[in-house]
């Protein structure tokens, strides 16, 4: 009877959310450290791109897996990065989206998390984003 209940619980978790919170084998990943700091222009939307290695057993799709900026300054807009293509276990997935940092310039810390259907998996990535003007005419 216990085996039947365990199987039913596992099956219901797969149907409802794709994985139970304790099942790290389906959805698992590790960040590919960005080669250069993220740079944005103040007051403009810019494309942000981050990469994550799929270390789980599930194939990621754009409908199920995304990256979200979790800790950003109040004036910032956006921060959801969508998977650009289906990513099989062992492959690196690229996530892209638009982000506007508001009008301030400087260095800002941003925490990114990978989610599947609203549930975070893996460790967060803390980055420093540089908001700077390309020239004095643009920001002056």
LOLUMGU-756684 format. One line per 8 residues: their letters; for each residue z, x, y of N, C-alpha, C, O, CB. Coordinates in pm, 1 decimal, decimal comma. Glycine has a CB too. Layout:
<nodes>
A = Z/X/Y/Z/X/Y/Z/X/Y/Z/X/Y/Z/X/Y  ...
</nodes>
This chain:
<nodes>
XXXXXXXX = 0,0/82,0/-118,7/0,0/0,0/0,0/0,0/87,4/126,6/-70,3/57,6/223,2/121,0/-93,8/-1,0  80,0/196,2/125,1/86,8/285,7/240,4/-49,5/349,1/268,1/-87,6/363,2/384,3/192,5/394,9/217,2  -123,5/387,5/164,3/-256,2/446,0/179,8/-351,4/346,7/244,5/-429,6/384,1/331,9/-311,2/491,5/44,5  -345,9/220,8/202,9/-432,6/117,6/259,6/-401,6/98,4/407,4/-493,7/86,7/488,3/-416,2/-15,6/183,6  -273,2/94,9/444,6/-235,5/79,2/585,2/-280,3/198,1/669,1/-326,4/180,0/781,8/-84,7/61,1/597,6  -267,5/318,6/616,3/-312,0/438,5/687,1/-462,5/434,8/710,0/-509,6/466,7/819,2/-273,3/564,8/608,8  -537,6/396,4/608,3/-682,9/386,1/621,3/-721,7/278,3/721,7/-814,5/297,6/800,3/-746,7/356,6/485,5  -652,2/165,6/720,1/-680,3/59,8/816,0/-650,4/104,8/958,5/-727,1/74,5/1049,9/-599,3/-64,7/782,4
XXXXXXXX = -540,7/176,3/978,9/-506,6/226,8/1110,5/-612,0/326,0/1159,2/-655,5/318,1/1274,1/-368,6/292,4/1108,2  -652,4/416,5/1075,6/-754,1/515,3/1113,3/-886,3/447,1/1146,2/-953,1/484,9/1242,4/-774,4/617,7/1000,4  -924,5/347,7/1067,9/-1049,1/276,2/1091,0/-1042,3/197,5/1221,5/-1139,3/195,4/1297,2/-1079,7/182,6/973,7  -929,0/132,7/1248,7/-916,5/55,2/1371,9/-917,8/146,4/1493,8/-973,4/109,0/1597,1/-788,3/-28,3/1369,9  -857,9/265,3/1484,8/-862,0/360,6/1595,9/-1005,8/402,8/1625,3/-1045,6/412,3/1741,4/-775,6/484,4/1564,3  -1082,6/427,6/1521,2/-1221,9/468,0/1538,3/-1303,0/356,8/1603,1/-1389,7/384,3/1686,1/-1283,5/506,5/1403,5  -1276,4/232,3/1566,9/-1349,7/120,8/1624,9/-1310,8/95,5/1769,5/-1397,5/70,1/1853,1/-1327,0/-3,8/1543,4  -1183,1/101,9/1800,1/-1134,9/65,8/1932,6/-1163,8/173,8/2035,5/-1217,5/143,5/2142,1/-986,9/38,2/1928,0
XXXXXXXX = -1129,8/299,0/2006,9/-1142,7/401,1/2111,8/-1215,9/526,5/2066,9/-1224,5/622,1/2144,0/-1007,2/439,4/2161,4  -1267,3/529,8/1949,3/-1339,1/647,1/1905,1/-1251,4/750,9/1840,0/-1299,5/832,2/1761,2/-1409,5/707,5/2018,5  -1124,6/749,6/1871,2/-1029,8/843,0/1810,8/-889,3/802,8/1850,3/-868,7/747,0/1958,0/-1059,3/989,0/1853,8  -793,8/830,1/1765,8/-653,9/809,3/1800,8/-605,0/929,4/1879,5/-662,2/1038,1/1871,2/-566,7/786,7/1674,4  -499,6/909,0/1955,4/-452,0/1017,5/2040,3/-412,3/1141,2/1961,5/-418,7/1252,1/2014,6/-335,3/970,8/2121,9  -371,7/1125,0/1837,0/-330,3/1239,1/1758,2/-442,2/1305,5/1680,6/-417,6/1403,3/1610,0/-225,1/1198,0/1665,0  -564,4/1255,5/1691,3/-675,5/1309,1/1613,7/-755,9/1407,2/1697,8/-849,3/1368,1/1767,8/-765,8/1195,7/1562,6  -718,8/1536,2/1690,5/-786,6/1638,8/1767,7/-915,9/1686,1/1703,8/-991,5/1760,4/1766,4/-695,8/1754,8/1787,5
XXXXXXXX = -943,1/1644,6/1580,2/-1062,4/1694,8/1513,3/-1190,3/1628,2/1564,0/-1295,4/1692,3/1564,9/-1049,8/1674,2/1364,1  -1184,6/1502,3/1606,0/-1304,6/1435,4/1655,9/-1346,2/1488,8/1792,5/-1459,6/1533,1/1811,0/-1281,4/1285,2/1664,0  -1254,5/1484,2/1886,9/-1284,3/1526,0/2023,1/-1196,9/1644,9/2059,4/-1075,3/1632,7/2074,0/-1262,9/1409,8/2122,7  -1260,6/1759,0/2073,4/-1193,0/1881,8/2110,6/-1294,1/1967,3/2184,9/-1412,9/1966,7/2152,6/-1134,6/1956,6/1985,5  -1247,0/2040,1/2283,6/-1339,2/2123,9/2358,6/-1266,7/2233,9/2432,0/-1144,7/2230,3/2448,6/-1418,5/2041,0/2456,0  -1343,2/2331,5/2475,6/-1288,3/2438,3/2558,8/-1387,1/2468,1/2670,9/-1508,7/2464,9/2652,1/-1259,0/2566,5/2474,5  -1332,0/2496,6/2785,6/-1413,3/2521,0/2904,3/-1489,8/2652,0/2894,7/-1439,6/2750,2/2840,1/-1326,3/2521,6/3028,1  -1610,4/2652,9/2947,4/-1685,5/2775,5/2969,4/-1658,4/2810,0/3115,9/-1699,8/2737,7/3206,5/-1843,1/2759,0/2937,2
XXXXXXXX = -1589,2/2919,9/3137,1/-1547,9/2957,6/3272,8/-1670,7/2971,2/3363,1/-1766,4/3039,5/3326,5/-1467,1/3090,6/3270,7  -1669,4/2906,9/3481,2/-1783,3/2919,7/3573,3/-1806,7/3065,6/3611,5/-1711,7/3141,4/3631,4/-1759,9/2835,3/3699,9  -1935,1/3104,7/3621,8/-1969,1/3243,3/3655,7/-1933,4/3277,6/3800,1/-1899,7/3391,8/3831,4/-2117,7/3267,8/3632,6  -1941,1/3177,5/3887,3/-1910,9/3200,0/4028,9/-1822,1/3086,1/4077,5/-1820,0/2978,4/4017,9/-2042,0/3209,7/4114,9  -1748,8/3110,6/4186,1/-1666,6/3002,4/4240,8/-1754,6/2884,6/4282,9/-1869,5/2903,2/4323,2/-1583,2/3052,8/4361,0  -1700,4/2765,3/4273,3/-1772,2/2648,1/4320,7/-1770,9/2649,5/4472,7/-1666,3/2669,5/4534,5/-1709,6/2516,7/4265,2  -1888,8/2627,9/4533,2/-1899,8/2628,1/4679,0/-1962,4/2496,4/4724,3/-2062,1/2450,4/4668,7/-1984,2/2749,6/4728,8  -1901,2/2437,5/4826,3/-1949,3/2312,1/4882,1/-1960,1/2325,4/5033,2/-1893,5/2409,1/5094,1/-1856,1/2194,9/4843,6
XXXXXXXX = -2045,6/2241,0/5094,0/-2054,5/2233,4/5239,3/-1969,3/2117,2/5287,4/-1967,4/2011,8/5223,7/-2201,9/2217,3/5286,1  -1898,8/2134,3/5398,6/-1816,4/2025,0/5448,9/-1901,3/1905,1/5491,1/-2008,3/1920,6/5549,8/-1731,8/2072,8/5566,3  -1851,5/1785,8/5460,0/-1916,5/1662,7/5502,2/-2044,2/1626,9/5429,3/-2111,9/1532,2/5469,1/-1945,5/1671,1/5643,6  -2079,8/1698,9/5324,2/-2203,7/1672,3/5250,2/-2173,5/1657,0/5101,6/-2079,8/1717,2/5049,1/-2306,9/1785,8/5272,8  -2254,6/1575,3/5035,3/-2246,5/1568,0/4889,7/-2322,9/1685,2/4831,0/-2435,9/1712,6/4871,2/-2302,4/1432,9/4836,4  -2262,0/1753,9/4736,7/-2324,7/1865,5/4666,2/-2312,6/1840,5/4516,5/-2219,6/1774,2/4470,5/-2259,3/2002,2/4705,8  -2407,2/1894,1/4442,2/-2402,7/1882,0/4296,9/-2310,0/1987,8/4240,1/-2320,9/2106,1/4272,3/-2543,9/1894,9/4235,8  -2218,6/1943,3/4155,1/-2124,9/2032,2/4086,5/-2161,2/2029,7/3938,9/-2193,7/1924,2/3884,3/-1974,6/1988,9/4109,9
XXXXXXXX = -2155,8/2144,9/3874,8/-2189,4/2156,7/3734,0/-2083,2/2240,0/3662,6/-2049,0/2349,7/3706,6/-2329,4/2219,5/3716,2  -2031,0/2186,1/3550,8/-1935,2/2257,8/3467,5/-1977,6/2246,7/3321,8/-2047,2/2152,5/3283,9/-1791,6/2202,5/3487,5  -1935,4/2343,4/3239,8/-1973,2/2344,8/3098,2/-1850,1/2344,3/3008,9/-1747,4/2404,8/3039,7/-2060,0/2467,1/3067,0  -1864,1/2273,2/2896,1/-1756,6/2263,6/2798,2/-1816,4/2280,4/2658,8/-1917,4/2218,3/2625,8/-1680,7/2127,8/2810,7  -1752,7/2365,6/2576,8/-1793,5/2384,7/2437,2/-1735,1/2272,3/2353,4/-1614,8/2246,6/2358,5/-1747,6/2523,9/2383,1  -1820,2/2204,8/2275,8/-1775,9/2098,6/2185,2/-1717,4/2164,1/2060,7/-1791,1/2218,7/1978,7/-1894,1/2001,6/2147,9  -1585,3/2158,8/2046,3/-1517,4/2218,1/1931,2/-1467,7/2112,8/1832,8/-1394,3/2144,6/1739,2/-1401,1/2303,2/1978,0  -1507,6/1987,1/1854,0/-1466,9/1880,3/1764,2/-1572,0/1852,8/1658,5/-1663,4/1932,6/1637,8/-1438,4/1754,4/1842,2
XXXXXXXX = -1558,2/1739,8/1592,4/-1653,4/1700,5/1488,4/-1744,5/1588,0/1533,3/-1841,6/1556,9/1464,3/-1579,8/1659,0/1363,6  -1715,9/1525,8/1647,4/-1798,7/1416,5/1699,3/-1907,1/1472,0/1790,6/-1884,8/1569,0/1863,0/-1712,3/1313,2/1775,2  -2023,8/1410,1/1786,8/-2130,4/1442,9/1880,7/-2101,3/1370,1/2011,4/-2075,9/1249,6/2011,3/-2271,4/1403,8/1823,6  -2105,0/1442,6/2122,8/-2077,2/1383,4/2252,8/-2202,0/1317,2/2308,1/-2312,5/1370,1/2295,7/-2024,9/1489,1/2350,7  -2183,5/1201,1/2369,3/-2291,2/1133,9/2441,0/-2243,9/1106,3/2583,2/-2124,0/1107,6/2611,2/-2333,7/1001,6/2368,9  -2337,7/1081,7/2671,3/-2304,7/1051,9/2810,0/-2227,2/922,7/2827,0/-2162,4/902,2/2929,6/-2429,3/1045,3/2891,0  -2233,1/836,1/2728,2/-2159,7/709,8/2734,3/-2012,4/729,6/2699,9/-1927,7/651,3/2743,0/-2222,3/607,3/2639,4  -1980,9/834,0/2622,3/-1845,5/852,3/2570,8/-1766,1/964,5/2636,4/-1644,0/953,7/2647,7/-1852,2/877,6/2426,1
XXXXXXXX = -1830,6/1070,5/2679,3/-1758,9/1189,5/2724,8/-1801,8/1222,8/2867,8/-1920,8/1223,4/2899,3/-1785,3/1310,2/2629,8  -1703,5/1250,5/2953,8/-1731,1/1287,8/3091,7/-1619,2/1377,9/3142,8/-1514,2/1390,4/3079,8/-1746,1/1162,2/3181,3  -1643,3/1440,3/3257,7/-1545,8/1526,4/3322,9/-1507,1/1459,8/3454,3/-1592,2/1404,8/3524,2/-1602,7/1671,3/3346,1  -1378,3/1464,9/3487,8/-1328,7/1402,1/3610,2/-1240,0/1499,7/3686,4/-1154,4/1566,0/3627,8/-1251,0/1272,5/3577,8  -1261,3/1507,9/3818,2/-1170,3/1583,4/3905,1/-1044,9/1499,8/3920,1/-1051,0/1386,1/3967,1/-1235,3/1615,9/4045,7  -930,5/1555,3/3880,4/-806,4/1479,0/3879,1/-718,7/1503,3/4000,6/-647,4/1412,8/4044,0/-729,3/1511,1/3756,0  -722,4/1619,8/4054,7/-637,5/1652,7/4169,3/-724,3/1711,9/4279,0/-756,7/1830,6/4277,3/-523,9/1751,6/4129,1  -762,0/1626,7/4375,6/-844,7/1670,5/4487,5/-780,2/1622,2/4617,2/-704,6/1525,0/4616,2/-991,2/1616,7/4474,1
XXXXXXXX = -809,4/1689,6/4729,6/-756,8/1641,4/4857,8/-802,7/1498,3/4887,6/-906,6/1454,4/4838,4/-800,5/1734,9/4971,3  -726,0/1427,2/4967,2/-750,5/1285,1/4993,9/-888,5/1252,8/5049,5/-946,4/1150,9/5011,7/-648,7/1235,2/5088,7  -943,0/1335,4/5137,2/-1070,1/1304,1/5203,2/-1192,0/1325,0/5113,2/-1303,3/1289,2/5151,6/-1084,8/1388,5/5327,1  -1173,0/1381,8/4994,9/-1286,0/1411,1/4907,3/-1336,1/1284,0/4840,0/-1258,9/1192,7/4810,6/-1246,8/1515,1/4801,6  -1468,1/1280,1/4816,2/-1531,1/1164,1/4752,6/-1608,0/1212,5/4630,0/-1674,0/1316,3/4634,1/-1626,0/1088,7/4852,5  -1599,1/1137,2/4522,2/-1672,2/1169,9/4399,7/-1585,0/1249,5/4305,3/-1462,2/1244,5/4312,0/-1799,8/1247,8/4431,7  -1650,1/1322,6/4217,8/-1575,9/1407,3/4126,4/-1591,5/1370,9/3980,2/-1532,0/1435,9/3894,3/-1433,7/1403,5/4161,6  -1671,3/1266,9/3949,2/-1699,9/1238,0/3809,2/-1829,3/1309,5/3772,0/-1932,7/1292,0/3836,5/-1710,8/1083,6/3783,5
XXXXXXXX = -1821,2/1390,1/3667,1/-1937,7/1465,2/3619,9/-1982,5/1405,6/3487,5/-1901,9/1388,0/3396,1/-1905,4/1617,7/3604,7  -2110,4/1374,7/3477,5/-2166,9/1312,7/3357,4/-2234,2/1416,6/3268,8/-2291,7/1514,1/3317,3/-2267,3/1203,2/3395,6  -2226,1/1394,3/3140,5/-2290,8/1481,2/3042,1/-2442,6/1469,1/3058,2/-2495,8/1358,3/3065,4/-2246,7/1444,1/2896,1  -2512,0/1583,1/3063,7/-2656,5/1581,2/3089,2/-2739,9/1555,6/2963,8/-2854,1/1510,6/2973,1/-2698,6/1712,0/3150,8  -2682,5/1584,4/2845,9/-2755,7/1559,1/2720,7/-2655,3/1549,0/2605,9/-2542,8/1598,3/2614,9/-2861,0/1672,5/2692,6  -2697,6/1485,5/2500,6/-2614,2/1475,6/2379,4/-2574,7/1616,3/2335,6/-2656,6/1708,1/2337,1/-2690,0/1400,6/2263,6  -2447,1/1632,3/2296,2/-2396,1/1764,9/2261,3/-2329,2/1760,1/2124,7/-2227,6/1693,0/2106,1/-2296,7/1815,8/2368,5  -2387,5/1832,3/2029,5/-2334,7/1836,1/1892,5/-2218,6/1935,2/1883,4/-2203,3/2021,3/1970,0/-2446,3/1874,5/1791,6
XXXXXXXX = -2136,9/1922,8/1778,4/-2030,3/2020,9/1756,9/-2086,8/2164,0/1756,1/-2189,6/2190,8/1693,9/-1956,6/1991,6/1624,0  -2018,5/2254,1/1825,4/-2063,3/2392,9/1834,1/-2155,4/2420,9/1951,3/-2183,8/2537,1/1980,3/-2132,3/2430,7/1708,5  -2202,9/2317,1/2019,7/-2290,6/2335,9/2135,4/-2209,6/2327,8/2264,5/-2097,2/2277,7/2266,8/-2403,6/2230,3/2136,1  -2270,3/2378,9/2371,8/-2209,8/2370,7/2504,3/-2272,9/2253,8/2578,1/-2395,1/2243,9/2588,9/-2228,1/2504,0/2584,0  -2187,8/2165,6/2628,5/-2234,4/2051,8/2707,0/-2223,8/2082,3/2855,6/-2125,5/2140,8/2901,1/-2154,3/1925,5/2672,4  -2326,3/2041,9/2931,2/-2326,0/2058,4/3076,4/-2296,1/1923,8/3140,3/-2356,6/1822,4/3105,5/-2461,8/2115,3/3127,4  -2202,7/1923,9/3233,7/-2161,8/1803,3/3305,4/-2196,7/1821,8/3452,1/-2161,9/1923,6/3512,0/-2008,9/1774,4/3286,8  -2266,6/1722,0/3511,8/-2307,8/1731,3/3652,0/-2272,1/1603,3/3726,4/-2271,3/1493,6/3670,5/-2459,3/1758,7/3662,6
XXXXXXXX = -2242,8/1621,8/3854,4/-2215,5/1507,9/3940,3/-2206,5/1553,8/4084,4/-2216,2/1672,9/4113,9/-2086,4/1436,7/3898,0  -2187,7/1458,1/4173,7/-2181,4/1487,8/4316,4/-2039,0/1479,7/4367,8/-1958,7/1396,9/4324,6/-2270,5/1392,4/4394,7  -2010,8/1569,0/4461,8/-1877,9/1576,7/4520,0/-1891,6/1609,3/4668,1/-1967,2/1698,8/4705,8/-1790,6/1682,9/4447,1  -1817,8/1536,0/4752,4/-1815,0/1563,6/4895,6/-1672,3/1600,2/4934,1/-1579,8/1523,1/4908,7/-1866,3/1441,0/4978,5  -1653,0/1718,1/4995,8/-1517,8/1763,7/5025,7/-1460,2/1717,1/5159,5/-1355,0/1766,1/5200,4/-1515,9/1910,2/5022,4  -1525,3/1625,1/5227,6/-1475,3/1587,4/5359,6/-1515,0/1693,5/5461,3/-1605,8/1772,8/5436,5/-1321,4/1568,7/5357,3  -1446,8/1695,1/5576,1/-1488,4/1783,3/5685,0/-1414,3/1916,4/5691,5/-1456,0/2005,2/5765,9/-1470,9/1712,8/5813,7  -1307,7/1933,0/5617,4/-1230,0/2056,5/5623,2/-1298,7/2172,5/5553,6/-1376,0/2153,0/5459,9/-1094,7/2034,8/5562,0
XXXXXXXX = -1269,9/2294,0/5600,4/-1321,1/2415,1/5535,6/-1202,9/2494,7/5482,6/-1090,1/2479,8/5529,6/-1406,7/2501,3/5634,6  -1230,5/2579,2/5384,3/-1126,0/2662,2/5326,2/-1134,8/2664,7/5175,2/-1236,1/2625,4/5117,2/-989,5/2613,0/5369,1  -1028,3/2711,0/5111,8/-1019,7/2716,3/4966,0/-929,7/2602,4/4918,8/-821,0/2581,7/4972,8/-965,3/2855,1/4917,1  -975,8/2528,8/4817,8/-902,0/2414,2/4766,6/-892,2/2423,3/4615,4/-988,7/2459,9/4548,4/-969,1/2282,0/4808,8  -776,3/2390,2/4562,1/-758,4/2386,6/4417,5/-798,0/2248,9/4365,4/-758,8/2146,4/4421,1/-611,8/2420,1/4378,8  -876,1/2248,1/4258,3/-920,1/2123,3/4195,5/-895,0/2134,2/4045,9/-931,4/2234,1/3983,8/-1071,6/2094,1/4225,2  -833,7/2033,3/3988,5/-809,4/2027,1/3843,8/-912,8/1932,5/3782,1/-932,3/1820,5/3829,1/-662,1/1978,9/3812,0  -978,6/1980,2/3675,5/-1079,8/1903,2/3603,5/-1028,9/1872,5/3463,5/-961,5/1955,3/3402,3/-1214,8/1980,0/3597,4
XXXXXXXX = -1060,7/1754,2/3412,6/-1023,9/1716,6/3276,3/-1143,9/1654,8/3207,3/-1227,5/1590,3/3270,6/-904,1/1618,6/3275,8  -1151,3/1675,6/3075,4/-1255,5/1614,2/2993,2/-1195,8/1488,5/2931,2/-1083,6/1490,2/2880,6/-1308,9/1713,5/2882,3  -1271,8/1379,6/2935,7/-1222,6/1252,6/2883,4/-1324,4/1189,1/2790,0/-1445,0/1209,7/2803,6/-1189,2/1157,0/2997,6  -1273,9/1112,1/2695,8/-1357,7/1025,7/2615,6/-1298,9/885,9/2623,8/-1185,5/861,4/2582,5/-1367,5/1075,7/2467,8  -1377,1/796,8/2677,1/-1334,9/656,7/2692,0/-1198,6/644,9/2758,9/-1115,6/563,5/2718,2/-1331,1/588,2/2556,1  -1176,1/725,9/2861,0/-1053,1/720,0/2938,0/-937,8/804,1/2887,2/-836,1/815,9/2955,6/-1009,5/583,0/2945,0  -950,6/863,4/2768,2/-843,7/945,6/2710,4/-877,3/1093,9/2728,2/-985,6/1138,6/2690,3/-823,3/912,0/2559,5  -784,3/1169,1/2785,8/-803,3/1312,4/2808,7/-794,4/1387,0/2676,6/-709,3/1356,7/2593,0/-698,6/1367,0/2908,8
XXXXXXXX = -882,7/1484,8/2658,0/-868,6/1575,5/2544,1/-890,1/1717,9/2591,3/-961,5/1742,2/2688,6/-968,4/1539,7/2430,9  -828,0/1811,4/2521,9/-837,0/1952,2/2560,6/-749,4/1983,2/2680,3/-683,8/1895,4/2736,3/-980,7/1989,5/2591,3  -749,9/2107,8/2717,6/-671,1/2155,2/2831,4/-748,2/2132,9/2961,0/-871,3/2133,4/2959,5/-635,2/2304,8/2815,0  -678,8/2113,3/3073,2/-748,6/2100,6/3201,9/-802,7/2236,2/3247,9/-758,9/2341,3/3201,0/-653,8/2041,8/3309,2  -897,7/2231,8/3339,8/-951,5/2352,2/3402,7/-913,2/2347,4/3550,1/-949,7/2253,9/3621,4/-1107,8/2362,9/3384,0  -840,2/2447,7/3595,2/-804,4/2458,8/3736,2/-902,2/2554,4/3802,7/-917,2/2669,1/3760,7/-657,0/2507,5/3754,1  -968,7/2505,5/3907,6/-1065,9/2588,3/3978,6/-1028,1/2595,8/4125,5/-953,5/2512,4/4176,7/-1209,4/2532,4/3962,0  -1080,7/2696,9/4191,5/-1072,2/2707,4/4336,5/-1212,1/2678,0/4389,4/-1309,6/2742,6/4350,9/-1019,7/2850,1/4383,2
XXXXXXXX = -1219,9/2579,8/4477,8/-1347,2/2540,4/4537,6/-1347,6/2589,2/4681,8/-1255,5/2562,2/4758,9/-1369,1/2384,9/4529,9  -1453,3/2661,7/4716,3/-1467,1/2710,9/4853,0/-1553,9/2613,6/4931,8/-1668,3/2586,9/4894,9/-1528,1/2854,2/4855,4  -1499,0/2561,7/5039,4/-1575,1/2474,7/5129,6/-1606,1/2557,5/5252,2/-1516,5/2597,3/5326,6/-1496,0/2342,5/5166,9  -1735,3/2583,3/5272,4/-1776,6/2673,8/5378,5/-1910,9/2630,2/5435,7/-1987,9/2560,2/5369,9/-1784,6/2818,1/5326,6  -1937,5/2671,7/5557,1/-2065,0/2640,7/5624,4/-2166,3/2749,3/5591,7/-2132,0/2867,5/5588,1/-2046,0/2628,3/5779,2  -2292,1/2709,3/5567,6/-2393,2/2811,0/5539,4/-2428,0/2893,6/5663,0/-2472,4/3007,8/5651,1/-2518,6/2745,6/5484,6  -2407,9/2835,7/5782,3/-2431,3/2907,8/5908,0/-2356,0/2836,4/6019,7/-2307,0/2725,1/6000,5/-2584,5/2917,0/5941,0  -2346,8/2899,7/6136,0/-2270,8/2840,3/6246,2/-2340,2/2718,6/6305,7/-2273,2/2631,4/6361,0/-2247,7/2943,3/6354,5
XXXX = -2471,8/2710,3/6295,9/-2544,9/2597,7/6350,9/-2509,9/2469,1/6276,2/-2493,9/2363,6/6337,5/-2695,5/2623,9/6344,8  -2498,0/2478,5/6142,4/-2469,1/2361,5/6061,6/-2331,2/2305,4/6091,4/-2315,8/2183,6/6099,7/-2480,5/2395,4/5915,1  -2231,5/2389,5/6107,5/-2093,7/2343,9/6127,8/-2046,3/2355,8/6271,2/-1941,6/2301,5/6306,5/-2001,6/2421,0/6039,6  -2121,1/2425,4/6353,6/-2074,4/2453,3/6488,9/-2086,0/2337,8/6577,4/-2050,3/2346,3/6694,9/-2147,1/2564,7/6547,4
</nodes>
